[in-house]
């Protein structure tokens, strides 16, 4: 029987980051299993914003620790992640002006390079912008976006250099538990004996959780993005933007296009069979949201789009925890599409937990699985409306 010290299930950015960080902490026999190809799930379809602005400290801290990796990716990981620091703008309605100021102050206290921006500042950052309905903004000059596929591939290749085995086209079908602890993983290529498993399988995680008696109320959602070619006369590469007034986000794509998403998605869908294309009605919604802020895009050519599957948790935040079903079982679940930008820190935390008994990079207690049966529920005091949804995750 094949053996491994740790088996990581899921070849997205979180799984690849975890495998890499395990090898940096001295674990040599790491096996990463992916049912299709690397970044085949939500990662490869991510908008891949890299920004620090959250309405809670714990996610901002994970994002900040991860930004340190994105900025120095070649030296820390090796390879390219495609990080482009075009800057990031957060827009909110007038009723959330004070909330934004409090969030900016919290982020500054963490050491994040962020500030409140005047509406005139935003007009300079986004020439031609229409700020109707916007009451306040924040600006992060060092944030931006990255290439989700390149990031995942580089993490996986670095893990391989560190001694890990990356096995694609191999599906994990069951976590084997004996005597209250993990003893192996059944796969389509046979059983692997191990005493530690990390489930980071995205929308495909429930089939592994259910046999263990675990149900966290996770829901699969089909989410989409659309791409518009810049119209004639539009030549400035703009920053990444979250527009909370329209529940939308956009960023540059390539040298002359803009990628946009509007939230939340197309409700529940089957991860095993869903349309990976973009719906015509969704394209119209994207055009409307983009044109509301940048009127030049009213006649911008639509150049494409796609759909992917994310797994929503009941409160929209990820579960990052050691699961109670068995000793030796960890998971990153229900990230609601938010975790690309935090994946470097999440992978590091999980690797620390497995090797040292506790994460030291960041506090993961708020992401505990048990929070859904505890009071009170996780609600960010200074949110911007639509609490529980995910904008540009």
C-alpha positions as CSV (number, residue, x, y, z in Angstrom):
1,X,0.0,0.0,0.0
2,X,1.2,3.5,-0.8
3,X,2.0,5.7,2.1
4,X,2.3,9.4,2.7
5,X,3.0,11.6,5.8
6,X,0.2,14.0,4.8
7,X,-2.4,13.8,2.0
8,X,-3.8,17.0,0.7
9,X,-7.0,16.6,-1.3
10,X,-7.6,19.3,-3.8
11,X,-5.3,20.9,-6.4
12,X,-6.5,24.4,-6.2
13,X,-4.5,27.3,-4.8
14,X,-5.2,26.4,-1.1
15,X,-4.2,22.8,-1.6
16,X,-1.1,23.7,-3.5
17,X,-0.1,26.3,-1.0
18,X,-0.6,23.8,1.9
19,X,1.5,21.2,0.1
20,X,4.3,23.8,-0.5
21,X,4.3,25.0,3.1
22,X,4.4,21.5,4.5
23,X,7.6,20.9,2.5
24,X,9.1,24.1,3.8
25,X,8.4,23.0,7.3
26,X,10.2,19.7,6.8
27,X,7.5,17.3,5.7
28,X,8.9,15.4,2.7
29,X,6.3,12.7,2.0
30,X,3.4,15.0,1.0
31,X,0.9,13.7,-1.6
32,X,-1.4,16.2,-3.3
33,X,-4.4,14.6,-5.0
34,X,-6.4,16.4,-7.7
35,X,-9.4,14.7,-9.5
36,X,-8.8,16.6,-12.7
37,X,-5.9,19.1,-13.3
38,X,-4.4,21.8,-11.1
39,X,-6.7,24.8,-10.6
40,X,-9.6,23.0,-12.3
41,X,-12.2,24.2,-9.8
42,X,-12.9,27.7,-8.4
43,X,-9.2,28.7,-8.4
44,X,-8.9,28.7,-12.2
45,X,-12.1,30.7,-12.5
46,X,-11.2,33.3,-9.8
47,X,-11.1,37.0,-10.4
48,X,-7.9,36.8,-8.3
49,X,-8.0,40.2,-6.7
50,X,-5.3,40.7,-4.2
51,X,-6.6,43.3,-1.7
52,X,-6.6,43.8,2.0
53,X,-9.9,45.6,2.5
54,X,-12.3,43.4,4.4
55,X,-14.9,44.4,7.0
56,X,-13.2,42.3,9.7
57,X,-9.7,42.1,11.0
58,X,-9.1,38.4,10.7
59,X,-9.5,38.2,6.9
60,X,-7.5,41.4,6.5
61,X,-4.7,39.9,8.5
62,X,-4.7,36.8,6.3
63,X,-4.7,38.9,3.2
64,X,-1.8,41.0,4.5
65,X,0.3,38.0,5.3
66,X,-0.4,36.7,1.8
67,X,0.4,40.0,0.1
68,X,3.9,39.6,1.5
69,X,4.2,36.4,-0.5
70,X,2.7,37.8,-3.7
71,X,5.0,40.7,-3.6
72,X,8.1,38.5,-3.3
73,X,6.8,35.4,-4.9
74,X,9.9,34.5,-6.9
75,X,12.2,34.5,-3.8
76,X,9.7,32.9,-1.4
77,X,8.1,30.3,-3.6
78,X,9.8,30.4,-7.0
79,X,8.3,30.9,-10.4
80,X,5.7,33.5,-11.3
81,X,2.3,34.4,-9.8
82,X,1.5,37.2,-12.2
83,X,1.0,39.7,-9.4
84,X,0.2,43.2,-10.8
85,X,0.1,46.0,-8.2
86,X,-2.3,48.2,-10.1
87,X,-3.9,49.4,-6.8
88,X,-7.3,48.8,-5.3
89,X,-10.3,51.1,-4.7
90,X,-13.2,50.3,-2.4
91,X,-16.4,52.2,-3.1
92,X,-19.3,52.4,-0.6
93,X,-22.6,54.3,-0.3
94,X,-23.0,57.5,1.8
95,X,-24.6,55.5,4.6
96,X,-21.4,53.4,5.0
97,X,-18.9,56.3,5.2
98,X,-18.3,56.0,8.9
99,X,-18.0,52.2,8.6
100,X,-15.4,52.5,5.9
101,X,-13.4,54.9,8.0
102,X,-13.5,52.5,10.9
103,X,-12.4,49.6,8.7
104,X,-9.6,51.7,7.2
105,X,-8.4,52.6,10.7
106,X,-8.4,48.9,11.8
107,X,-6.5,47.9,8.7
108,X,-3.9,50.7,9.2
109,X,-3.4,49.4,12.8
110,X,-2.5,46.0,11.3
111,X,0.1,47.7,9.1
112,X,-1.8,47.7,5.9
113,X,-1.0,50.5,3.4
114,X,-4.5,51.9,3.0
115,X,-6.2,55.2,3.4
116,X,-9.5,56.9,2.8
117,X,-9.7,58.5,-0.6
118,X,-11.7,61.6,-1.5
119,X,-14.1,61.4,-4.4
120,X,-11.7,63.7,-6.3
121,X,-8.9,61.2,-5.6
122,X,-11.1,58.5,-7.1
123,X,-11.7,60.7,-10.2
124,X,-8.0,61.0,-10.7
125,X,-7.5,57.2,-10.3
126,X,-10.4,56.4,-12.6
127,X,-10.7,59.1,-15.3
128,X,-14.2,59.5,-16.5
129,X,-15.7,57.7,-13.5
130,X,-19.3,58.4,-12.6
131,X,-19.6,58.4,-8.8
132,X,-23.3,58.7,-8.4
133,X,-24.4,57.0,-5.3
134,X,-20.9,56.7,-3.9
135,X,-20.3,58.4,-0.5
136,X,-16.8,57.2,0.4
137,X,-13.8,55.3,-0.9
138,X,-10.6,53.6,0.3
139,X,-7.4,53.3,-1.6
140,X,-4.7,50.6,-1.4
141,X,-1.8,51.6,-3.7
142,X,0.1,48.3,-3.3
143,X,-2.7,45.9,-4.0
144,X,-4.0,44.6,-7.3
145,X,-4.5,41.1,-8.8
146,X,-2.6,38.0,-9.8
147,X,-2.8,35.1,-12.2
148,X,-4.7,32.3,-10.3
149,X,-3.5,29.5,-12.5
150,X,0.2,30.6,-12.5
151,X,0.0,31.0,-8.7
152,X,-1.3,27.4,-8.3
153,X,1.2,25.9,-10.7
154,X,4.1,27.7,-9.0
155,X,3.1,26.5,-5.6
156,X,2.7,22.9,-6.8
157,X,6.0,23.0,-8.6
158,X,7.7,24.4,-5.5
159,X,6.1,21.6,-3.4
160,X,7.4,19.1,-5.9
161,X,10.9,20.5,-5.6
162,X,10.5,20.1,-1.9
163,X,9.8,16.4,-2.2
164,X,6.0,16.4,-2.6
165,X,4.2,14.2,-5.1
166,X,1.5,16.0,-7.2
167,X,-0.9,13.4,-8.6
168,X,-3.6,14.7,-11.0
169,X,-6.4,12.7,-12.6
170,X,-6.7,10.9,-9.3
171,X,-9.9,11.4,-7.2
172,X,-10.0,10.9,-3.4
173,X,-13.3,9.0,-2.8
174,X,-13.1,8.4,1.0
175,X,-11.1,9.4,4.0
176,X,-10.5,6.2,6.0
177,X,-11.0,6.5,9.8
178,X,-10.2,3.7,12.2
179,X,-10.2,3.9,16.0
180,X,-11.1,7.6,15.9
181,X,-8.2,8.7,13.7
182,X,-7.3,9.0,10.1
183,X,-5.5,6.0,8.7
184,X,-5.8,6.5,4.9
185,X,-7.5,7.8,1.8
186,X,-9.3,5.7,-0.7
187,X,-8.6,7.0,-4.3
188,X,-9.5,5.9,-7.8
189,X,-5.9,4.6,-8.0
190,X,-6.0,2.6,-4.7
191,X,-5.6,3.3,-1.0
192,X,-3.0,5.6,0.5
193,X,-2.0,5.0,4.1
194,X,-1.6,8.3,6.1
195,X,-2.2,9.8,9.5
196,X,-2.9,13.3,8.3
197,X,-5.4,14.6,5.7
198,X,-6.3,18.1,4.5
199,X,-9.5,18.4,2.6
200,X,-9.4,21.4,0.3
201,X,-11.7,20.2,-2.4
202,X,-13.9,23.2,-2.9
203,X,-17.4,22.4,-4.2
204,X,-16.5,18.7,-4.3
205,X,-15.8,18.4,-0.6
206,X,-19.3,17.3,0.6
207,X,-18.9,13.8,-0.8
208,X,-15.9,13.4,1.5
209,X,-17.5,15.0,4.5
210,X,-20.9,13.2,4.5
211,X,-19.5,9.7,5.2
212,X,-17.7,11.2,8.2
213,X,-21.0,12.5,9.5
214,X,-20.1,16.1,8.8
215,X,-22.6,18.7,7.5
216,X,-21.7,22.4,7.7
217,X,-24.6,23.7,5.6
218,X,-22.3,24.3,2.6
219,X,-24.0,25.2,-0.7
220,X,-22.5,25.1,-4.2
221,X,-23.0,28.2,-6.3
222,X,-22.3,28.8,-10.0
223,X,-20.5,32.2,-10.3
224,X,-19.6,34.0,-13.5
225,X,-17.4,36.7,-14.9
226,X,-17.4,38.7,-18.2
227,X,-14.7,40.4,-20.1
228,X,-15.1,43.7,-22.1
229,X,-12.6,45.1,-24.6
230,X,-11.7,48.7,-23.8
231,X,-13.7,51.1,-26.0
232,X,-12.0,53.4,-28.4
233,X,-10.3,56.2,-26.6
234,X,-10.0,54.3,-23.3
235,X,-6.3,53.8,-22.7
236,X,-5.5,54.0,-19.0
237,X,-5.0,50.7,-17.2
238,X,-7.2,51.2,-14.2
239,X,-6.9,49.9,-10.6
240,X,-9.0,47.0,-9.3
241,X,-12.3,48.2,-7.9
242,X,-15.0,46.8,-5.6
243,X,-18.2,48.8,-5.9
244,X,-20.3,47.8,-2.9
245,X,-23.1,50.1,-4.1
246,X,-23.7,47.8,-7.1
247,X,-22.3,44.5,-5.6
248,X,-19.8,44.3,-8.3
249,X,-16.0,44.3,-8.9
250,X,-13.7,44.8,-11.9
251,X,-10.1,44.9,-12.7
252,X,-7.9,45.0,-15.8
253,X,-7.5,41.9,-17.9
254,X,-4.5,41.8,-20.2
255,X,-3.4,45.0,-21.9
256,X,-6.8,46.4,-23.2
257,X,-9.7,44.7,-21.4
258,X,-11.6,44.7,-18.2
259,X,-12.9,41.7,-16.3
260,X,-16.0,42.2,-14.2
261,X,-18.2,40.2,-11.8
262,X,-21.5,41.0,-10.2
263,X,-22.6,39.1,-7.2
264,X,-23.7,36.6,-6.0
265,X,-24.2,33.9,-8.6
266,X,-26.8,31.7,-10.2
267,X,-27.9,29.9,-7.0
268,X,-27.3,26.3,-6.4
269,X,-25.8,24.1,-9.2
270,X,-24.4,20.6,-9.5
271,X,-20.6,20.7,-9.5
272,X,-20.6,17.6,-11.6
273,X,-22.5,19.2,-14.5
274,X,-22.8,22.9,-15.0
275,X,-22.3,25.3,-17.9
276,X,-18.8,26.8,-17.8
277,X,-19.9,29.5,-20.2
278,X,-21.3,32.9,-19.3
279,X,-25.1,33.6,-19.6
280,X,-26.3,36.4,-21.9
281,X,-28.4,37.9,-19.0
282,X,-25.4,38.0,-16.8
283,X,-23.3,39.8,-19.5
284,X,-26.1,42.4,-19.6
285,X,-25.9,42.8,-15.8
286,X,-22.1,43.2,-16.0
287,X,-22.3,45.8,-18.7
288,X,-24.9,47.8,-16.7
289,X,-22.8,47.7,-13.5
290,X,-19.6,48.6,-15.4
291,X,-21.2,51.4,-17.4
292,X,-22.7,52.9,-14.3
293,X,-19.2,53.7,-13.1
294,X,-17.4,54.0,-16.4
295,X,-19.9,55.3,-19.0
296,X,-17.3,54.9,-21.8
297,X,-18.0,51.1,-21.6
298,X,-21.6,51.5,-22.8
299,X,-20.6,50.3,-26.3
300,X,-17.5,48.2,-25.2
301,X,-17.3,44.9,-27.1
302,X,-17.9,41.8,-25.0
303,X,-14.9,39.5,-25.4
304,X,-15.8,36.5,-23.4
305,X,-16.5,35.1,-19.9
306,X,-16.8,32.0,-17.9
307,X,-18.5,30.3,-15.0
308,X,-17.1,28.3,-12.1
309,X,-18.3,26.6,-8.9
310,X,-17.7,27.9,-5.4
311,X,-18.9,26.5,-2.1
312,X,-20.7,28.9,0.1
313,X,-20.7,28.6,3.9
314,X,-23.7,29.8,5.8
315,X,-22.0,33.0,6.8
316,X,-19.9,33.5,3.7
317,X,-16.6,32.9,5.5
318,X,-14.3,29.9,5.1
319,X,-14.0,27.0,7.5
320,X,-10.3,26.4,8.3
321,X,-10.1,23.9,11.1
322,X,-9.1,20.6,12.5
323,X,-12.3,18.6,12.1
324,X,-13.7,16.7,15.1
325,X,-14.7,13.6,13.1
326,X,-11.2,12.1,13.5
327,X,-7.7,12.8,14.8
328,X,-5.5,13.9,11.9
329,X,-8.2,15.6,9.8
330,X,-8.0,19.2,8.7
331,X,-10.0,21.2,6.2
332,X,-10.3,24.4,4.3
333,X,-14.0,24.5,3.3
334,X,-16.8,26.8,2.1
335,X,-14.5,29.7,1.3
336,X,-17.3,31.4,-0.7
337,X,-14.9,32.3,-3.5
338,X,-12.8,34.6,-1.2
339,X,-9.6,32.7,-0.6
340,X,-7.4,33.2,-3.6
341,X,-5.8,36.3,-2.0
342,X,-5.5,34.6,1.4
343,X,-4.3,31.2,0.2
344,X,-0.6,31.8,0.9
345,X,-1.3,32.5,4.5
346,X,-4.0,29.8,4.8
347,X,-1.6,27.1,3.5
348,X,1.1,28.3,5.9
349,X,-1.3,28.2,8.8
350,X,-2.5,24.7,8.0
351,X,1.1,23.4,7.6
352,X,2.0,25.0,11.0
353,X,-1.0,23.3,12.6
354,X,-0.1,19.9,11.2
355,X,3.6,20.1,12.1
356,X,3.7,22.2,15.2
357,X,0.3,21.7,16.8
358,X,-1.0,25.2,16.2
359,X,-0.9,27.9,13.6
360,X,1.4,30.9,14.4
361,X,1.1,33.0,11.2
362,X,-2.5,34.1,12.0
363,X,-5.4,33.3,14.4
364,X,-7.7,30.8,12.8
365,X,-10.1,30.5,15.7
366,X,-12.8,32.7,14.0
367,X,-12.9,30.2,11.1
368,X,-13.7,27.2,13.4
369,X,-16.3,24.8,12.1
370,X,-18.2,24.9,15.4
371,X,-19.2,28.6,15.0
372,X,-22.4,27.7,13.2
373,X,-23.9,26.1,16.3
374,X,-22.6,28.8,18.6
375,X,-24.0,32.3,19.5
376,X,-23.8,34.9,18.3
377,X,-23.4,34.3,14.5
378,X,-20.5,36.0,12.7
379,X,-21.7,39.4,11.6
380,X,-19.2,42.2,10.7
381,X,-20.4,45.3,12.5
382,X,-19.0,47.6,9.9
383,X,-20.2,45.9,6.7
384,X,-21.4,47.6,3.6
385,X,-24.7,46.0,3.1
386,X,-25.5,42.5,1.8
387,X,-24.0,40.9,4.8
388,X,-23.4,37.2,4.1
389,X,-22.7,37.8,0.4
390,X,-19.3,37.7,-1.2
391,X,-18.1,40.6,-3.4
392,X,-15.1,40.0,-5.5
393,X,-13.9,37.1,-3.3
